[in-house]
């Protein structure tokens, strides 16, 4: 069985929001003596600026304080020109040629599993070294921290690639078969578990669902208004993230269909949209569902409570009056806001239909990283 050891060094390609927090989470655990981070370029004035970037964060604060509380001891250190996080050696790969996945010498540093957090290469069918598959030239497996996007519409998903979401279909991962694994998106990790709960409970009585994610800003947006690049398809993202609610697209609906194929076989309608808002992190999925039959709030609460008890690390059931700031640092993929549930039952002829408005919070950064850790635990035989 091709199982990755939890003590083997881990590779992280890119240290944007997810890559940085992945480095935090892995070194907090300190299961490996080293991790390898590839930036494919220098950072500022060198290793001191890299250390500062990894030590401090505008959203989560100080690395040491985030994990060890007030007045923690120093956890980010440079010793003999080498960076250490919580005593874990950080191997920094900054040669510009490493911007090509197939050129990154992961194996030279003992890395078998790579987390690609760049969002640049998402097509598992591309065989060129620059593509996602390029990582496999020097590693055994790669986890994409985004949904797959196959550019050639006629191409089929390769047999060695799979999309998994914790609490939904994580057992679809076959260690002997799959080398390229997508953990889908943060939004998919939020909405797929409750949708799975609804599909399993109601079957074809679930007529349709529509999700709108009210999503915190990301680095794909502009700080201030900018001129769109040639051929840009989503010019709204060129508007200032400080000052606007910005409608944009989301691939969550397609990813949900990928991990819950029963939606197609049962003929359940689905749709998704997204609005970016000017907050650092902390997002919510507003889910409108139509169900054949007459049900009250308590009935729905029972379904979500049972699911949260079955998958307590994935879903949290909350009866508190939450706002987005309360979600920052949450380790769950999805938090069900029970008090914010609304419903209305209508009758057409002799049939009753109930429409529910359900709401699920998620920390789209750290919460998503925790879903990656749960996938990692599964891949190492511990989850």
C-alpha positions in Angstrom: 0.0 0.0 0.0 1.4 3.4 -1.0 0.9 5.1 2.3 2.9 8.3 3.3 4.6 8.3 6.7 3.6 11.1 9.0 7.2 11.6 9.9 8.4 12.1 6.3 9.2 15.7 5.4 6.3 17.5 3.7 6.6 19.9 0.7 4.7 23.1 0.4 4.7 24.8 -2.9 3.9 28.5 -2.5 3.4 30.5 0.7 0.4 32.7 0.1 -2.4 32.6 2.5 -2.9 28.8 2.5 0.7 27.9 2.1 1.8 30.1 5.0 -0.9 28.7 7.3 -0.1 25.2 6.2 3.5 25.8 7.3 2.2 27.1 10.6 -0.1 24.0 11.1 2.6 21.4 10.2 5.3 22.9 12.3 2.9 23.4 15.2 2.5 19.6 15.1 6.2 19.1 14.7 5.9 15.6 13.5 8.7 16.0 10.9 12.2 17.1 11.5 11.9 19.3 8.4 9.5 20.7 5.8 10.4 22.1 2.4 8.9 25.3 1.2 9.3 26.3 -2.5 8.8 30.0 -3.4 10.7 29.9 -6.7 12.1 33.3 -5.9 13.9 35.4 -3.2 11.8 37.0 -0.5 12.5 40.6 0.4 16.1 41.0 1.7 16.4 37.3 2.3 15.8 34.8 5.1 15.1 37.5 7.8 12.2 38.8 5.8 10.9 35.2 5.2 11.1 34.6 8.9 9.2 37.8 9.7 6.5 36.9 7.1 6.1 33.5 8.8 6.1 34.9 12.3 3.5 37.6 12.0 0.1 37.7 10.4 -2.4 40.6 10.0 -5.4 38.2 10.5 -4.2 35.6 13.0 -1.5 37.6 14.8 1.8 36.1 16.1 2.5 32.5 15.2 3.7 31.6 18.7 0.8 33.4 20.4 -1.8 31.9 18.1 -0.8 28.4 19.2 0.7 28.8 22.7 -1.2 31.7 24.1 0.0 34.9 25.9 3.7 35.5 26.4 4.9 32.4 24.5 8.6 31.6 24.0 10.2 32.5 20.7 9.2 29.9 18.1 10.6 31.4 14.9 14.3 31.4 14.9 17.3 31.6 12.4 20.2 29.4 13.4 23.3 29.0 11.2 21.5 30.8 8.3 18.6 28.2 8.5 15.0 29.0 9.5 13.2 27.0 12.2 9.6 27.1 13.2 8.9 25.4 16.5 12.1 23.6 16.1 11.2 22.2 12.7 13.8 23.0 10.0 12.5 24.9 7.0 14.2 24.0 3.8 13.8 27.1 1.6 13.8 26.4 -2.2 14.0 29.8 -3.8 15.8 29.2 -7.1 13.7 30.8 -9.9 13.7 27.6 -11.9 11.6 26.1 -9.2 8.6 28.0 -10.4 8.3 25.0 -12.7 6.8 22.1 -10.7 8.8 19.5 -12.4 12.1 21.2 -11.5 11.6 21.3 -7.8 14.0 18.7 -6.2 11.6 17.4 -3.6 13.1 14.0 -3.4 16.5 15.5 -2.5 15.0 16.6 0.8 13.1 13.4 1.5 9.7 14.8 0.4 7.1 12.3 -0.8 4.0 14.4 -0.4 3.6 18.0 -1.8 0.8 20.5 -1.0 0.5 22.8 -4.0 -1.0 26.0 -2.7 -0.2 28.3 -5.6 -3.6 27.9 -7.4 -1.6 28.3 -10.6 -1.6 24.7 -11.9 -5.0 23.0 -11.5 -5.3 20.7 -14.5 -4.4 17.1 -13.7 -4.4 16.1 -17.4 -1.4 18.4 -18.4 1.8 16.4 -18.6 4.3 19.2 -19.1 6.7 19.9 -16.2 5.1 23.2 -15.5 1.8 21.5 -14.7 0.5 20.1 -11.5 1.6 16.6 -12.5 5.2 17.9 -12.8 5.5 17.5 -9.0 5.4 13.7 -9.5 8.8 13.9 -11.2 10.3 14.2 -7.7 7.6 13.2 -5.3 5.0 10.4 -4.9 1.9 12.4 -4.4 0.6 16.0 -4.7 -2.4 17.6 -3.0 -4.0 20.5 -4.8 -5.5 23.1 -2.4 -8.1 24.1 -5.0 -10.6 22.4 -7.3 -9.4 20.7 -10.5 -9.9 22.7 -13.7 -9.5 20.7 -16.9 -8.9 23.2 -19.7 -9.6 20.7 -22.6 -13.3 20.1 -22.3 -13.0 16.8 -24.1 -10.4 15.4 -21.7 -11.4 12.9 -19.0 -10.3 12.9 -15.4 -7.1 10.8 -15.2 -7.5 7.5 -13.2 -4.8 8.6 -10.8 -6.6 11.8 -9.8 -9.5 12.2 -7.3 -11.4 15.0 -5.6 -12.2 14.4 -1.9 -13.9 16.3 0.8 -13.8 15.4 4.5 -17.1 14.0 5.9 -18.3 13.4 2.3 -16.2 11.1 0.2 -12.7 11.0 1.7 -12.7 7.2 1.4 -12.7 7.6 -2.4 -9.0 8.2 -2.0 -7.1 5.0 -2.9 -3.5 5.1 -1.8 -2.4 2.5 -4.4 -4.2 4.4 -7.3 -4.3 8.1 -6.6 -1.3 10.3 -6.9 -3.0 13.7 -7.6 -5.6 14.7 -5.0 -7.8 17.8 -4.9 -9.1 18.9 -1.6 -11.7 21.1 -3.5 -12.2 24.7 -2.3 -12.9 26.1 1.1 -16.5 26.8 0.0 -17.0 23.2 -1.1 -15.6 22.0 2.2 -18.2 24.1 3.9 -21.3 23.3 1.8 -20.7 19.7 0.7 -21.0 18.1 4.2 -24.5 19.6 4.9 -25.6 18.8 1.3 -24.4 15.3 1.8 -26.5 15.1 5.0 -29.6 16.3 3.1 -29.1 14.0 0.2 -28.6 11.0 2.5 -31.7 11.9 4.6 -34.2 13.0 2.0 -33.1 11.3 -1.3 -35.2 12.4 -4.2 -37.5 14.4 -1.9 -34.7 17.0 -2.0 -35.8 18.9 -5.1 -33.1 21.6 -5.4 -30.5 23.7 -3.5 -28.9 27.0 -4.3 -25.8 28.3 -2.4 -24.5 31.9 -2.2 -21.2 32.2 -0.4 -20.6 35.6 1.2 -16.8 35.3 1.1 -14.0 37.2 2.6 -11.6 39.0 0.3 -8.7 37.1 -1.3 -5.5 38.0 -3.0 -7.1 37.5 -6.4 -8.8 40.8 -5.9 -7.4 44.4 -6.3 -6.7 46.5 -3.2 -7.7 49.6 -5.2 -9.3 49.9 -8.6 -7.0 48.6 -11.4 -7.1 48.3 -15.2 -8.2 44.8 -16.2 -5.6 42.7 -18.1 -6.2 41.9 -21.7 -8.9 39.2 -22.1 -10.0 39.4 -18.4 -13.3 37.6 -17.9 -14.1 38.9 -14.4 -13.4 42.6 -14.4 -15.3 43.1 -11.1 -12.3 41.7 -9.3 -10.4 44.8 -10.5 -12.5 46.9 -8.3 -11.3 47.9 -4.8 -11.8 45.1 -2.3 -11.8 47.8 0.5 -14.9 49.5 -0.7 -17.2 47.0 -2.4 -19.3 43.9 -2.2 -18.1 42.1 -5.4 -20.2 39.4 -7.2 -17.9 36.8 -8.7 -18.0 33.2 -9.8 -17.5 30.0 -7.8 -16.8 26.5 -8.8 -18.4 25.1 -5.7 -21.5 23.7 -7.5 -19.4 21.7 -9.9 -17.2 20.4 -7.1 -20.2 19.4 -5.0 -21.4 17.3 -8.0 -18.0 15.7 -8.2 -18.0 14.5 -4.6 -21.7 13.8 -4.3 -22.7 12.1 -7.6 -26.1 11.1 -6.2 -27.2 14.7 -6.9 -27.1 13.9 -10.6 -28.6 10.5 -10.4 -31.5 11.7 -8.3 -32.1 14.8 -10.5 -31.6 17.3 -7.8 -31.3 20.9 -9.1 -28.3 22.9 -8.0 -26.7 26.4 -8.4 -24.0 28.5 -6.8 -22.9 32.1 -6.7 -20.5 34.2 -4.7 -20.1 37.7 -3.3 -16.8 38.9 -2.0 -16.9 41.3 1.0 -14.2 43.5 2.6 -13.2 41.3 5.6 -9.9 39.4 6.1 -11.4 36.0 6.7 -14.6 34.4 8.0 -17.2 33.5 5.4 -20.8 32.1 5.2 -22.7 29.9 2.8 -26.4 30.8 2.6 -28.1 27.7 1.3 -31.7 27.7 0.1 -33.2 24.2 -0.3 -36.6 23.0 -1.5 -37.9 19.7 -0.1 -41.0 17.7 -0.9 -43.0 17.5 2.3 -43.8 19.5 5.5 -41.0 20.0 8.0 -40.2 22.4 10.8 -36.9 23.9 12.0 -36.5 21.3 14.8 -36.6 18.5 12.1 -33.8 20.2 10.2 -31.8 20.9 13.3 -32.0 17.1 14.1 -30.4 16.2 10.7 -27.6 18.7 11.2 -27.0 17.8 14.8 -26.7 14.1 13.9 -24.3 14.8 11.1 -22.1 17.0 13.4 -22.0 14.1 15.9 -21.0 11.7 13.2 -18.3 14.0 11.9 -17.4 16.3 14.9 -14.1 17.5 13.4 -15.8 18.5 10.1 -19.1 20.1 11.3 -19.9 22.1 14.4 -23.6 22.6 15.4 -24.0 26.0 16.9 -27.0 27.5 18.7 -25.2 30.8 19.3 -25.8 34.1 17.6 -22.6 34.2 15.5 -20.9 36.8 13.3 -18.0 36.3 11.0 -15.3 37.4 13.6 -16.4 34.5 15.8 -15.3 32.0 13.1 -11.7 33.2 12.8 -9.4 30.4 13.8 -12.2 27.7 13.7 -10.8 24.3 12.8 -14.1 23.1 11.4 -15.0 23.0 7.7 -18.5 24.1 8.4 -20.5 25.6 11.3 -24.2 25.2 11.2 -26.0 28.4 12.5 -29.1 26.8 13.9 -30.8 30.1 15.2 -30.5 31.6 11.7 -32.5 28.9 10.0 -35.7 30.0 8.3 -38.4 28.0 6.5 -41.8 28.3 4.8 -44.1 25.4 3.8 -46.4 25.8 0.8 -49.0 23.6 -0.7 -49.5 22.9 -4.4 -52.6 20.7 -5.0 -52.2 17.9 -2.5 -48.5 18.2 -2.2 -46.5 20.1 0.5 -43.2 21.7 -0.2 -40.9 23.2 2.4 -38.2 25.8 1.5 -35.4 26.2 4.1 -32.8 28.9 4.3 -29.8 27.4 6.0 -26.6 29.1 7.0 -23.1 27.7 7.4 -20.0 29.6 8.6 -16.4 28.8 7.8 -12.9 30.3 8.2 -12.0 30.2 4.6 -8.2 30.2 5.4 -7.4 28.4 8.6 -10.5 26.3 8.6 -9.5 25.1 5.1 -6.0 24.3 6.2 -7.4 22.2 9.0 -9.4 20.2 6.3 -6.1 19.7 4.6 -4.6 18.3 7.8 -7.5 15.9 8.1 -6.9 14.7 4.5 -3.2 14.4 5.4 -4.0 12.3 8.4 -6.2 10.1 6.2 -3.4 9.7 3.7 -1.0 8.7 6.4 -3.4 6.1 7.8 -4.5 8.0 10.8 -7.9 9.3 9.8 
